[in-house]
Amino acid sequence: MKYAAFFVPLQHFLIIHSNYNYTIMALTNEKLTIVGAAGMIGSNMAQTALMMGLTTEICLYDVFSPEGVAEEMRQSGFDDVNIVATTDAEEAFKNAKYIISSGGAPRKAGMTREDLLAGNCKIAEELGQNIKKFCPDVKHVVIIFNPADLTGLVTLLYSGLKPGQVTTLAGLDTTRLQSALAKKFGVMQNQITGCATYGGHGEQMAVFGSHVEIAGRKLTDIIGTAEFPAEEWEQMKIDVTKGGAKIIELRGRSSFQSPAYLSVEMIRAAMGGEPFRFPVGTYVKTDKYDHIMMAMKTTMTAEGAKFEVPQGTPDENAKLDQSYEHLCKMRDELVTLNIVPPVSEWSKINPNL
């Protein structure tokens, strides 16, 4: 047979095969800008976006030249896309409709995400200002540089965008829990359902296990048995919250492949592709959780991120409250550092808040 059409579930795009070439049908022709593209996360995001066939227009931006990344992507044979590399902010952001940013300082051994607070939030402030100046009609922005809950919040504030247009990477915590459970019970990760972590990204996250099923069995029915003692479950939750530190221990550097892949999945959903499978960090303003960016029970589509407050056991709900309080303390530290004004003045900077 000379021609055949088939669907690739992992990459979610259609490939038409002939004897000589492959044609990728892009989701959009609108510009995607990847910030921090010269780094390991950024270069992996670029390759993933190209492999998924997201768009015909990709701009790689970094204060360090990303031209080497661009050239390698071109040499990989991605020939149905215009790849631009630049160190100029105006060129990078002008006409951008989608942005993913990993453009902060990386976490190193012995550091917590909070250690990056001041420096990376100043970078987030500049990012938000560049968005407002050069691409105020951008459709969606994904922030992944740490501490993502705060850098995302600062970006949203200074960009002037609507809350659902800026999201942060939180799904990585959930996939770490899913992975740990899959390894424990010897099943594929897709057999772990109802898996989620909420609140802050990192050590202060709230791990929800009450909705989890393991190959059709309720996790709550297994915890406390000889198969899965309660102490082992408690240790697993602790290990999941420290999953980033574990990667640094194992690889000698912070995570780059998993955040790259998940963040591109997020922007694909924002482009109208397959909805994102995991929670995302989003701006929350409710009677209980106010003026904060945190992981909620979310849906992510071309309409942006929409959330509802998750409900778990009393202990899980209490953990979510604690995570929120921790995030508020860091947010208030940004006020002390003069990176953001008091919350009461935010609407003067961004009327959407």
C-alpha positions as CSV (number, residue, x, y, z in Angstrom):
1,M,0.0,0.0,0.0
2,K,1.5,3.3,-1.0
3,Y,-0.4,5.5,1.5
4,A,-1.7,4.8,5.0
5,A,-3.1,7.1,7.7
6,F,-2.8,6.3,11.4
7,F,-3.2,8.0,14.7
8,V,-0.4,8.2,17.3
9,P,-2.0,8.4,20.8
10,L,1.2,9.6,22.5
11,Q,1.8,12.6,20.3
12,H,-1.8,13.2,19.4
13,F,-1.3,14.3,15.8
14,L,-2.1,12.8,12.4
15,I,0.7,11.6,10.2
16,I,0.2,10.9,6.5
17,H,2.9,8.4,5.4
18,S,4.2,8.1,1.8
19,N,7.3,6.6,0.5
20,Y,9.2,9.8,1.0
21,N,7.9,12.1,3.7
22,Y,5.7,12.8,6.6
23,T,3.2,15.7,6.9
24,I,2.2,17.0,10.3
25,M,-1.1,18.8,10.5
26,A,-0.5,21.6,13.0
27,L,-3.1,22.6,15.5
28,T,-2.6,26.3,14.7
29,N,-0.5,28.7,12.6
30,E,-0.3,31.2,15.5
31,K,3.0,32.0,17.2
32,L,4.2,30.1,20.2
33,T,7.1,31.7,22.1
34,I,9.2,29.5,24.4
35,V,11.1,31.6,27.0
36,G,14.3,30.2,28.4
37,A,14.8,28.2,25.3
38,A,18.5,27.9,25.6
39,G,18.2,25.9,28.8
40,M,17.5,22.2,29.2
41,I,13.8,22.6,29.9
42,G,13.3,25.1,27.2
43,S,15.1,23.1,24.5
44,N,13.1,20.0,25.5
45,M,9.9,22.1,25.3
46,A,10.9,23.2,21.8
47,Q,11.5,19.6,20.6
48,T,8.3,18.4,22.2
49,A,6.2,21.1,20.7
50,L,7.7,20.3,17.3
51,M,7.1,16.6,17.7
52,M,3.5,17.2,18.7
53,G,3.0,19.4,15.6
54,L,1.5,22.2,17.6
55,T,2.1,25.2,15.3
56,T,3.9,26.4,12.2
57,E,5.4,29.4,14.0
58,I,7.8,28.9,17.0
59,C,10.0,31.5,18.5
60,L,12.8,30.5,20.9
61,Y,13.8,33.3,23.3
62,D,16.5,33.5,25.9
63,V,18.9,36.1,27.2
64,F,21.6,33.6,26.2
65,S,21.4,32.9,22.5
66,P,19.1,30.0,21.7
67,E,20.4,29.8,18.1
68,G,22.1,26.5,18.8
69,V,18.8,25.0,19.9
70,A,17.0,26.4,16.8
71,E,19.6,25.1,14.5
72,E,19.5,21.6,16.0
73,M,15.7,21.5,15.7
74,R,16.0,22.5,12.0
75,Q,18.6,19.8,11.5
76,S,16.2,17.3,13.0
77,G,14.1,17.7,9.9
78,F,11.2,19.7,11.2
79,D,10.6,21.4,7.9
80,D,7.0,22.5,8.1
81,V,7.6,25.1,10.7
82,N,9.3,28.5,10.9
83,I,11.8,28.4,13.8
84,V,13.1,31.8,15.0
85,A,15.7,32.3,17.7
86,T,16.3,35.6,19.4
87,T,17.6,37.4,22.4
88,D,15.4,40.4,21.7
89,A,12.3,40.7,23.9
90,E,10.3,42.7,21.4
91,E,11.0,40.2,18.5
92,A,10.1,37.3,20.8
93,F,6.8,38.5,22.2
94,K,5.4,40.6,19.3
95,N,2.4,38.8,17.8
96,A,2.8,35.8,20.2
97,K,-0.5,34.1,20.9
98,Y,0.9,31.4,23.2
99,I,3.8,31.5,25.7
100,I,5.6,28.9,27.8
101,S,8.2,30.3,30.2
102,S,11.0,28.4,32.0
103,G,13.1,31.5,32.0
104,G,14.1,31.6,35.7
105,A,17.1,30.4,37.7
106,P,17.2,26.6,38.1
107,R,16.9,24.9,41.5
108,K,20.2,23.4,42.7
109,A,21.1,20.8,45.2
110,G,20.1,21.8,48.8
111,M,17.7,24.5,47.6
112,T,14.0,24.7,48.0
113,R,11.7,26.3,45.6
114,E,11.2,29.1,48.1
115,D,14.9,29.9,47.9
116,L,14.3,31.2,44.4
117,L,11.5,33.5,45.4
118,A,13.0,37.0,45.1
119,G,15.1,36.6,42.0
120,N,12.7,34.6,39.9
121,C,9.7,36.8,40.9
122,K,11.6,39.8,39.6
123,I,12.1,37.9,36.3
124,A,8.3,37.2,36.4
125,E,7.6,40.9,36.8
126,E,9.6,41.7,33.7
127,L,7.9,38.9,31.8
128,G,4.5,40.2,32.7
129,Q,5.5,43.7,31.6
130,N,6.8,42.4,28.3
131,I,3.6,40.6,27.6
132,K,1.5,43.7,28.4
133,K,3.8,45.8,26.2
134,F,4.4,43.6,23.2
135,C,1.5,41.0,23.1
136,P,-1.4,42.1,25.2
137,D,-3.7,39.9,23.0
138,V,-1.8,36.7,23.8
139,K,-4.3,33.8,24.4
140,H,-2.5,31.7,27.0
141,V,0.7,31.7,29.1
142,V,2.1,28.8,31.0
143,I,4.7,29.5,33.8
144,I,6.9,26.7,35.0
145,F,9.9,28.4,36.7
146,N,10.0,28.1,40.5
147,P,8.4,28.9,42.8
148,A,5.8,28.5,40.1
149,D,2.8,29.5,42.2
150,L,4.4,32.9,42.9
151,T,6.1,33.5,39.6
152,G,2.8,32.7,37.8
153,L,0.9,35.1,40.2
154,V,3.4,37.9,39.5
155,T,3.3,37.3,35.7
156,L,-0.5,37.5,35.8
157,L,-0.5,40.7,37.8
158,Y,1.8,42.6,35.6
159,S,0.6,41.2,32.3
160,G,-2.9,42.6,32.7
161,L,-4.3,39.3,31.4
162,K,-7.5,37.6,32.7
163,P,-7.0,34.9,35.4
164,G,-7.8,31.9,33.2
165,Q,-5.2,33.0,30.7
166,V,-2.1,32.3,32.9
167,T,-1.5,28.9,34.4
168,T,1.3,27.2,36.2
169,L,2.8,23.7,36.1
170,A,1.3,21.7,39.0
171,G,0.6,18.4,37.2
172,L,4.1,17.2,37.8
173,D,3.2,16.6,41.5
174,T,0.3,14.5,40.5
175,T,2.3,12.5,38.0
176,R,4.9,11.8,40.7
177,L,2.2,10.4,42.9
178,Q,0.8,8.4,40.1
179,S,4.2,7.1,39.2
180,A,4.9,6.1,42.9
181,L,1.7,4.2,43.1
182,A,2.1,2.5,39.8
183,K,5.6,1.3,40.8
184,K,4.3,0.1,44.2
185,F,1.5,-2.0,42.8
186,G,3.1,-3.1,39.6
187,V,0.6,-1.6,37.2
188,M,0.6,0.9,34.3
189,Q,0.3,4.5,35.2
190,N,-3.0,4.8,33.4
191,Q,-4.4,2.2,35.8
192,I,-4.0,4.7,38.6
193,T,-7.1,6.9,38.4
194,G,-8.4,9.8,40.5
195,C,-4.8,10.8,41.4
196,A,-4.3,14.5,42.3
197,T,-2.3,16.9,44.4
198,Y,-3.6,20.4,45.1
199,G,-2.5,23.7,46.6
200,G,1.1,24.7,46.3
201,H,3.6,23.1,44.0
202,G,6.3,21.4,46.0
203,E,6.9,20.5,49.6
204,Q,3.7,22.2,50.9
205,M,1.3,20.5,48.5
206,A,-1.8,18.7,49.6
207,V,-1.8,15.0,48.5
208,F,-5.4,13.7,47.9
209,G,-5.7,9.9,48.0
210,S,-9.3,9.5,48.8
211,H,-10.4,9.5,45.1
212,V,-7.6,7.2,43.9
213,E,-8.3,3.8,42.4
214,I,-5.6,1.2,41.7
215,A,-6.7,-0.9,38.7
216,G,-10.3,-0.5,39.9
217,R,-9.6,-1.0,43.6
218,K,-10.1,1.9,46.0
219,L,-6.9,3.1,47.5
220,T,-8.7,3.8,50.8
221,D,-9.6,0.1,51.0
222,I,-5.9,-0.9,50.6
223,I,-4.2,1.6,52.9
224,G,-3.7,0.0,56.3
225,T,-3.6,-3.6,55.1
226,A,-0.5,-5.8,54.9
227,E,-0.3,-5.0,51.2
228,F,0.1,-1.3,51.9
229,P,0.6,-0.3,55.6
230,A,-0.5,3.2,56.6
231,E,3.1,4.1,57.5
232,E,4.2,3.3,53.9
233,W,1.4,5.5,52.5
234,E,2.5,8.4,54.8
235,Q,6.1,8.0,53.7
236,M,5.0,7.9,50.0
237,K,3.2,11.2,50.4
238,I,6.4,12.7,51.9
239,D,8.5,11.3,49.1
240,V,6.2,12.7,46.5
241,T,6.4,16.2,48.0
242,K,10.2,15.9,47.7
243,G,10.2,14.4,44.2
244,G,12.1,17.4,42.8
245,A,14.9,17.0,45.3
246,K,15.0,13.3,44.5
247,I,15.6,14.0,40.8
248,I,18.4,16.3,41.7
249,E,19.9,13.5,43.8
250,L,19.6,11.0,41.0
251,R,20.6,13.1,38.1
252,G,22.7,15.9,39.6
253,R,20.4,18.5,38.2
254,S,16.8,19.6,38.5
255,S,14.0,18.1,36.4
256,F,13.9,19.1,32.8
257,Q,12.2,16.4,30.7
258,S,9.0,16.0,32.8
259,P,8.3,19.7,33.2
260,A,9.0,20.3,29.6
261,Y,6.6,17.6,28.4
262,L,3.7,18.5,30.8
263,S,4.0,22.2,30.1
264,V,3.7,21.6,26.3
265,E,0.7,19.3,27.0
266,M,-0.8,22.3,28.8
267,I,-0.3,24.7,25.9
268,R,-1.6,22.1,23.5
269,A,-4.9,22.1,25.5
270,A,-5.0,25.9,25.4
271,M,-4.6,25.7,21.6
272,G,-7.7,23.6,21.4
273,G,-6.0,20.2,21.5
274,E,-6.7,17.4,23.9
275,P,-7.7,18.7,27.3
276,F,-5.0,18.6,29.9
277,R,-5.2,15.5,32.1
278,F,-3.9,16.8,35.4
279,P,-4.5,19.8,37.8
280,V,-2.9,23.1,36.9
281,G,-2.0,26.1,39.0
282,T,-4.6,28.8,38.4
283,Y,-5.6,32.1,39.9
284,V,-8.1,31.6,42.7
285,K,-10.4,34.1,44.3
286,T,-13.1,32.6,46.5
287,D,-14.5,33.3,50.0
288,K,-11.9,30.9,51.4
289,Y,-8.9,31.1,49.1
290,D,-8.3,34.7,47.9
291,H,-5.9,36.3,45.5
292,I,-3.6,33.4,45.1
293,M,-2.2,31.0,42.4
294,M,-2.6,27.4,43.4
295,A,-3.5,24.0,42.0
296,M,-7.2,23.3,42.0
297,K,-9.4,20.8,40.3
298,T,-9.2,22.2,36.8
299,T,-10.2,21.9,33.2
300,M,-7.9,23.3,30.6
301,T,-9.2,24.1,27.1
302,A,-9.0,26.9,24.5
303,E,-11.3,28.9,26.8
304,G,-8.6,28.9,29.4
305,A,-8.4,27.3,32.8
306,K,-11.5,26.9,34.9
307,F,-11.5,25.5,38.4
308,E,-13.5,24.2,41.3
309,V,-12.3,23.7,44.8
310,P,-11.5,20.0,45.4
311,Q,-13.2,18.1,48.2
312,G,-11.5,15.3,50.1
313,T,-11.4,13.9,53.5
314,P,-11.3,16.4,56.5
315,D,-7.5,15.7,56.8
316,E,-7.0,16.4,53.0
317,N,-9.0,19.6,53.2
318,A,-7.0,20.7,56.2
319,K,-3.8,20.0,54.3
320,L,-5.1,22.2,51.4
321,D,-5.8,25.0,53.9
322,Q,-2.3,24.7,55.2
323,S,-0.8,24.8,51.7
324,Y,-2.9,28.0,51.0
325,E,-1.6,29.6,54.2
326,H,2.0,28.8,53.2
327,L,1.4,30.4,49.8
328,C,-0.1,33.5,51.4
329,K,3.1,33.9,53.5
330,M,5.2,33.9,50.4
331,R,2.9,36.2,48.6
332,D,3.1,38.6,51.5
333,E,6.9,38.4,51.4
334,L,6.7,39.7,47.9
335,V,4.9,42.7,49.2
336,T,7.7,43.2,51.8
337,L,10.3,42.9,49.0
338,N,8.4,45.6,46.9
339,I,8.0,43.1,44.0
340,V,4.2,43.5,44.2
341,P,2.0,46.1,46.0
342,P,-0.5,45.1,48.7
343,V,-3.3,42.9,47.4
344,S,-5.8,45.8,47.8
345,E,-3.9,47.7,45.1
346,W,-3.7,44.9,42.5
347,S,-6.7,46.0,40.6
348,K,-4.9,49.2,39.8
349,I,-2.3,47.2,37.9
350,N,-4.5,44.5,36.5
351,P,-8.3,45.4,36.4
352,N,-9.1,41.8,35.8
353,L,-8.0,41.0,39.4
